[in-house]
Amino acid sequence: MDSDQNVVAFSIIAEAGNAKSLAVQAIEEAMECRFPQAEETIQACEEALVAAHDIQTELLRQEMGGEGQPVHLLMVHAQDHLSSALLLKDLSKQFLQISRRLAALEGEQV
């Protein structure tokens, strides 16, 4: 695996890691009934995921154009980070909805 491939893999890992941190932060904000902040944090999470997805899309374009690279463990690791970040983002949205419903049931302003 050459240094360019390492940079690409670590770029995906960095963006996905940032997205995962933001998703966890959004869950914490939602559970504390800080709904506007949670929505903003989810938006920031989605932006980080778009950046990671753009890198992944370029890799797929190269692969489809016959310029694919061998898959190494570091890239598998990067893809795993991206997949888990996408899942965590989806879960953060669910936590936000559940927290809003719970707050409404408890009579808090949503």
C-alpha contacts under 8 A as a table, 3 or more apart, distances in Angstrom:
res1	aa1	res2	aa2	distance
1	M	5	Q	6.18
1	M	6	N	6.96
1	M	70	P	7.91
1	M	72	H	6.87
2	D	5	Q	5.45
2	D	6	N	6.46
3	S	6	N	4.89
3	S	7	V	6.18
4	D	7	V	5.09
4	D	8	V	6.30
5	Q	8	V	5.08
5	Q	9	A	6.13
6	N	9	A	5.12
6	N	10	F	6.01
6	N	74	L	7.40
6	N	75	M	7.95
7	V	10	F	5.16
7	V	11	S	5.96
8	V	11	S	5.05
8	V	12	I	6.43
8	V	55	I	7.32
9	A	12	I	5.26
9	A	13	I	6.26
9	A	74	L	6.45
9	A	75	M	5.23
9	A	78	A	5.57
10	F	13	I	4.82
10	F	14	A	5.93
10	F	78	A	6.96
11	S	14	A	5.11
11	S	15	E	6.22
11	S	52	A	7.30
11	S	55	I	7.88
12	I	15	E	5.30
12	I	16	A	5.92
12	I	52	A	5.00
12	I	53	H	7.93
12	I	55	I	6.81
12	I	56	Q	7.55
12	I	78	A	5.75
12	I	79	Q	7.54
12	I	81	H	7.88
12	I	82	L	7.01
13	I	16	A	5.16
13	I	17	G	5.79
13	I	52	A	7.97
13	I	77	H	7.88
13	I	78	A	4.96
13	I	79	Q	7.87
13	I	81	H	6.06
13	I	82	L	7.07
14	A	17	G	5.07
14	A	18	N	6.13
15	E	18	N	5.11
15	E	19	A	6.18
15	E	48	A	5.43
15	E	49	L	6.57
15	E	51	A	6.69
15	E	52	A	5.43
16	A	19	A	4.94
16	A	20	K	6.14
16	A	48	A	6.82
16	A	49	L	6.22
16	A	52	A	6.30
16	A	81	H	5.82
16	A	82	L	5.05
16	A	85	A	5.67
17	G	20	K	5.07
17	G	21	S	6.25
17	G	81	H	6.90
17	G	82	L	7.96
17	G	85	A	7.17
18	N	21	S	5.18
18	N	22	L	6.22
18	N	45	C	7.36
18	N	48	A	6.70
19	A	22	L	5.07
19	A	23	A	6.10
19	A	44	A	7.63
19	A	45	C	4.49
19	A	46	E	7.06
19	A	48	A	5.41
19	A	49	L	6.11
19	A	85	A	6.03
19	A	89	K	7.59
20	K	23	A	5.04
20	K	24	V	6.28
20	K	45	C	7.31
20	K	84	S	7.73
20	K	85	A	4.91
20	K	88	L	6.43
20	K	89	K	7.18
21	S	24	V	5.24
21	S	25	Q	6.18
22	L	25	Q	4.90
22	L	26	A	6.10
22	L	41	T	6.02
22	L	42	I	6.81
22	L	44	A	7.08
22	L	45	C	5.32
23	A	26	A	5.03
23	A	27	I	6.31
23	A	41	T	7.15
23	A	42	I	6.16
23	A	45	C	6.09
23	A	85	A	7.85
23	A	88	L	6.12
23	A	89	K	5.28
23	A	92	S	5.68
24	V	27	I	5.08
24	V	28	E	6.32
24	V	88	L	7.58
24	V	92	S	7.06
25	Q	28	E	5.11
25	Q	29	E	6.19
25	Q	38	A	7.60
25	Q	41	T	7.14
26	A	29	E	4.99
26	A	30	A	6.04
26	A	37	Q	7.44
26	A	38	A	4.42
26	A	39	E	7.22
26	A	41	T	5.44
26	A	42	I	6.00
26	A	92	S	6.27
26	A	96	L	7.88
27	I	30	A	5.08
27	I	31	M	6.15
27	I	38	A	7.02
27	I	92	S	5.23
27	I	95	F	6.03
27	I	96	L	6.75
28	E	31	M	5.18
28	E	32	E	6.32
29	E	32	E	5.09
29	E	33	C	6.35
29	E	34	R	5.10
29	E	35	F	6.74
29	E	37	Q	6.62
29	E	38	A	5.22
30	A	33	C	4.96
30	A	34	R	5.48
30	A	35	F	5.43
30	A	38	A	5.55
30	A	95	F	6.74
30	A	96	L	5.15
30	A	99	S	5.95
30	A	100	R	7.71
31	M	34	R	7.50
31	M	95	F	7.53
31	M	96	L	7.53
31	M	99	S	5.81
33	C	99	S	6.87
33	C	100	R	7.30
33	C	103	A	7.22
33	C	110	V	7.74
34	R	37	Q	5.62
34	R	38	A	6.23
35	F	38	A	4.95
35	F	39	E	6.18
35	F	96	L	7.20
35	F	100	R	7.68
35	F	110	V	7.57
36	P	39	E	5.15
36	P	40	E	6.33
37	Q	40	E	5.09
37	Q	41	T	6.11
38	A	41	T	5.04
38	A	42	I	6.11
38	A	96	L	7.28
39	E	42	I	5.13
39	E	43	Q	6.27
40	E	43	Q	5.04
40	E	44	A	6.34
41	T	44	A	5.00
41	T	45	C	6.14
42	I	45	C	4.85
42	I	46	E	6.16
42	I	89	K	7.08
42	I	92	S	7.36
42	I	93	K	7.45
43	Q	46	E	5.05
43	Q	47	E	6.32
44	A	47	E	5.05
44	A	48	A	6.40
45	C	48	A	5.22
45	C	49	L	6.29
45	C	89	K	7.01
46	E	49	L	4.95
46	E	50	V	6.17
46	E	89	K	7.47
47	E	50	V	5.05
47	E	51	A	6.44
48	A	51	A	5.16
48	A	52	A	6.41
49	L	52	A	5.02
49	L	53	H	5.89
49	L	82	L	7.66
49	L	85	A	7.62
49	L	86	L	7.29
50	V	53	H	4.92
50	V	54	D	5.98
51	A	54	D	5.17
51	A	55	I	6.59
52	A	55	I	5.27
52	A	56	Q	6.37
52	A	82	L	7.23
53	H	56	Q	4.90
53	H	57	T	5.97
54	D	57	T	5.00
54	D	58	E	6.28
55	I	58	E	5.25
55	I	59	L	6.51
56	Q	59	L	5.10
56	Q	60	L	6.36
57	T	60	L	4.99
57	T	61	R	6.17
58	E	61	R	5.00
58	E	62	Q	6.22
59	L	62	Q	5.13
59	L	63	E	6.20
59	L	68	G	7.37
60	L	63	E	4.94
60	L	64	M	6.13
60	L	68	G	7.88
61	R	64	M	5.11
61	R	65	G	6.09
62	Q	65	G	4.99
62	Q	66	G	6.37
62	Q	67	E	4.94
62	Q	68	G	5.49
63	E	66	G	5.27
63	E	67	E	5.25
63	E	68	G	3.92
63	E	69	Q	7.36
64	M	67	E	7.32
64	M	68	G	7.38
65	G	68	G	7.56
71	V	75	M	6.40
71	V	76	V	7.20
72	H	75	M	5.48
72	H	76	V	6.48
73	L	76	V	4.96
73	L	77	H	6.09
74	L	77	H	4.96
74	L	78	A	6.21
75	M	78	A	4.85
75	M	79	Q	6.17
76	V	79	Q	5.13
76	V	80	D	6.18
77	H	80	D	5.02
77	H	81	H	6.32
78	A	81	H	5.12
78	A	82	L	6.32
79	Q	82	L	5.00
79	Q	83	S	6.14
80	D	83	S	5.13
80	D	84	S	6.18
81	H	84	S	5.26
81	H	85	A	6.05
82	L	85	A	5.05
82	L	86	L	6.23
83	S	86	L	5.20
83	S	87	L	6.35
84	S	87	L	5.04
84	S	88	L	6.05
85	A	88	L	5.03
85	A	89	K	6.10
86	L	89	K	5.16
86	L	90	D	6.40
87	L	90	D	5.16
87	L	91	L	6.25
88	L	91	L	4.93
88	L	92	S	6.08
89	K	92	S	5.06
89	K	93	K	6.53
90	D	93	K	5.29
90	D	94	Q	6.54
91	L	94	Q	4.96
91	L	95	F	6.16
92	S	95	F	5.00
92	S	96	L	6.19
93	K	96	L	5.06
93	K	97	Q	6.42
94	Q	97	Q	5.14
94	Q	98	I	6.14
95	F	98	I	5.06
95	F	99	S	5.86
96	L	99	S	5.14
96	L	100	R	6.15
97	Q	100	R	5.16
97	Q	101	R	6.28
98	I	101	R	5.12
98	I	102	L	6.09
99	S	102	L	5.05
99	S	103	A	6.02
100	R	103	A	5.10
100	R	104	A	6.17
100	R	110	V	6.09
101	R	104	A	5.08
101	R	105	L	6.21
102	L	105	L	5.06
102	L	106	E	6.18
103	A	106	E	5.03
103	A	107	G	6.21
103	A	108	E	5.07
103	A	109	Q	7.09
103	A	110	V	6.53
104	A	107	G	4.99
104	A	108	E	5.46
104	A	109	Q	6.66
104	A	110	V	6.27
105	L	108	E	7.51
